[in-house]
Amino acid sequence: MTGAVERVDPEVDGWNWNTVGHVLRYQIARGFCEPGDTVLDVACGVGYGCEILASACQLVIGIDKSDEALDRAMKRYNHDRISYLQIDLNEVQR
C-alpha cells in the first residue's frame, strides 16, 4: 500500500485529513457500543481510539505489537475502562 500511514498520533501529526478520518471512524464505532459492552481494539496504536470507545462501553481492550505506542497509550489514555496488551498477531498460532 503506497502512501499508507502506519500509525496516527494526533499529538504528533496534528489535525490533518488523515487524523480527522481516523477519529471520525472511532466516533462512528462508538455509536454501536452499549454501556455493558467489552470492545477489542486491534492495532490500537497510541490509544486515543480506546478512549473514544471507552466513553460508551464498560471495557476496551487495546492490543498493539508496538511497545513504544503502548507506552504512549498508557501515559496519555489510561483509565479503569481501558486495558492495553502487547501482542503481535502475526505471531499468534491457531
C-alpha positions as CSV (number, residue, x, y, z in Angstrom):
1,M,0.0,0.0,0.0
2,T,1.8,3.1,-1.2
3,G,1.4,6.1,1.0
4,A,-0.3,4.2,3.8
5,V,0.3,5.7,7.3
6,E,1.5,3.1,9.8
7,R,0.4,5.0,12.9
8,V,-1.7,8.0,13.6
9,D,-1.0,10.2,16.6
10,P,-3.0,13.4,16.9
11,E,-0.4,14.9,19.3
12,V,2.4,14.4,16.8
13,D,0.7,14.6,13.5
14,G,-1.7,17.5,14.3
15,W,-5.2,17.7,12.9
16,N,-4.9,16.8,9.2
17,W,-7.4,14.9,7.0
18,N,-5.9,11.5,7.9
19,T,-6.2,12.2,11.6
20,V,-9.7,13.6,11.3
21,G,-10.7,10.5,9.3
22,H,-9.3,8.2,11.9
23,V,-11.0,9.9,14.8
24,L,-14.3,10.1,12.9
25,R,-14.2,6.3,12.3
26,Y,-13.8,5.7,16.1
27,Q,-16.7,8.1,16.8
28,I,-18.9,6.2,14.4
29,A,-17.9,2.9,16.1
30,R,-18.7,4.4,19.5
31,G,-22.3,4.8,18.3
32,F,-22.6,1.0,18.2
33,C,-21.3,0.5,21.7
34,E,-23.6,-0.3,24.6
35,P,-22.8,0.6,28.3
36,G,-22.1,-3.1,29.2
37,D,-20.0,-4.0,26.2
38,T,-16.4,-5.1,26.1
39,V,-14.7,-3.9,22.9
40,L,-11.4,-5.1,21.3
41,D,-9.4,-2.5,19.5
42,V,-6.8,-4.4,17.4
43,A,-3.8,-2.2,16.4
44,C,-4.9,0.4,18.9
45,G,-1.7,2.5,18.5
46,V,-1.3,5.3,20.9
47,G,-4.8,4.7,22.4
48,Y,-6.9,7.8,21.5
49,G,-9.4,5.5,19.9
50,C,-9.6,3.4,23.0
51,E,-10.5,6.5,25.0
52,I,-13.3,7.4,22.5
53,L,-14.7,3.9,22.7
54,A,-14.4,3.7,26.5
55,S,-16.7,6.7,26.8
56,A,-19.6,4.5,25.6
57,C,-18.8,1.0,26.9
58,Q,-17.7,-0.9,30.0
59,L,-14.3,-2.1,28.9
60,V,-11.9,-1.5,25.9
61,I,-9.1,-3.9,25.4
62,G,-6.5,-2.3,23.2
63,I,-3.8,-4.5,21.6
64,D,-0.8,-3.5,19.6
65,K,2.5,-5.0,18.7
66,S,4.5,-1.8,19.4
67,D,5.8,-1.3,22.9
68,E,6.5,2.3,22.1
69,A,2.9,3.0,21.0
70,L,1.5,1.2,24.1
71,D,3.8,3.2,26.4
72,R,2.4,6.4,25.0
73,A,-1.2,5.0,25.2
74,M,-0.7,4.1,28.9
75,K,0.6,7.6,29.7
76,R,-2.0,9.5,27.8
77,Y,-5.2,7.5,27.6
78,N,-5.2,5.2,30.6
79,H,-8.1,4.8,32.9
80,D,-10.1,2.0,34.6
81,R,-12.2,1.1,31.5
82,I,-9.1,0.6,29.2
83,S,-6.7,-2.3,29.3
84,Y,-3.7,-2.5,27.0
85,L,-1.9,-5.6,25.9
86,Q,1.3,-6.0,23.8
87,I,0.5,-8.7,21.2
88,D,1.9,-9.3,17.7
89,L,-1.0,-11.0,15.9
90,N,1.4,-12.2,13.2
91,E,3.0,-14.4,15.9
92,V,-0.3,-15.9,17.2
93,Q,-0.8,-19.6,16.4
94,R,-4.2,-21.1,15.6
